[in-house]
Amino acid sequence: MRHKDFMIKQPLVRDRQKGLGLATAIFAITVMAVLATLIAQLVTNNAETTQEEIELIRAFYSAESGIQFGLNRLFPPDGLTPGACPAGPVNYDLAEGGFSRCEADVFCESVTVSAVDYYTITSTGTCGEVNRTIQVRAQ
């Protein structure tokens, strides 16, 4: 009798796991692709939000500049010639420096109470599609 005849052939562990590596690789690639897509979307959303915040800040400072223009018109720095509210809105194109594509629309209203003039200056700063409004009252 030979020794070979008594051996029962059992499949090797390696033979039973045939194809498992391919399935694992496909699963890992799929998970990595989903993660890469989610990260790319997050970065894109973050960039859009940052740009919108920058436009909001620029619009705020455009409105602030409009207020300063309005106050300078009412109360000139030379102090000699007092100003008055213009009849209609005044538009300032703020194309200089960091205000490219920005403008300020300034409205002025005056009310006299007990011989004292009160002024309300409203300025709307617009940069691109974003705008901010500031209102100041002065005497």
FENGI-V714871 format. One record per pair of residues at least 24 apart in sequence whose ideal C-beta (glycine too) atoms are under 10 Angstrom apart, sorted by the first residue. I is the first residue (numbers start at 1). J is the second residue. Records with the same first field share a line. If there is no record, write none. Layout:
I: J + J
This chain:
51: 128 + 130
52: 128 + 129 + 130
53: 130
54: 98 + 127 + 128 + 130
55: 101 + 102 + 126 + 127 + 128 + 129 + 130 + 131 + 132
56: 125 + 127 + 130 + 131 + 132
57: 98 + 127 + 130 + 132
58: 94 + 98 + 99 + 100 + 101 + 102 + 125 + 126 + 127 + 128 + 130 + 132
59: 99 + 102 + 103 + 104 + 124 + 125 + 126 + 127 + 128 + 129 + 130 + 131 + 132 + 133
60: 125 + 127 + 130 + 131 + 132 + 133 + 134
61: 94 + 98 + 99 + 102 + 104 + 125 + 127 + 132 + 134
62: 92 + 94 + 98 + 99 + 101 + 102 + 103 + 104 + 105 + 123 + 124 + 125 + 126 + 127 + 130 + 131 + 132 + 134
63: 102 + 104 + 105 + 106 + 122 + 123 + 124 + 125 + 126 + 127 + 131 + 132 + 133 + 134 + 135
64: 104 + 123 + 125 + 132 + 134 + 136
65: 92 + 94 + 99 + 102 + 103 + 104 + 106 + 123 + 125 + 134
66: 90 + 91 + 92 + 94 + 103 + 104 + 105 + 106 + 107 + 121 + 122 + 123 + 124 + 125 + 126 + 133 + 134
67: 104 + 106 + 121 + 122 + 123 + 125 + 134 + 135 + 136 + 138
68: 92 + 104 + 106 + 121 + 123 + 136
69: 94 + 104 + 106 + 121 + 123
70: 104 + 106 + 107 + 108 + 119 + 120 + 121 + 122 + 123 + 136 + 138
71: 106 + 108 + 119 + 121 + 123 + 136 + 138
73: 106 + 108 + 121
74: 108 + 110 + 117 + 119 + 121 + 138
75: 119 + 138
82: 117
83: 108 + 119
84: 108 + 110 + 117 + 119
85: 109 + 110 + 117 + 119 + 120 + 121
89: 122 + 123 + 124
90: 123
91: 124 + 126
92: 123 + 125
94: 125 + 126 + 127
98: 127
99: 125 + 127
100: 127 + 128
101: 126 + 127 + 128 + 129
102: 126 + 127 + 128 + 130 + 131
103: 127 + 131
104: 131 + 132 + 134
105: 131 + 133
106: 134
107: 133 + 135
108: 138
109: 137
110: 138
111: 137
113: 139
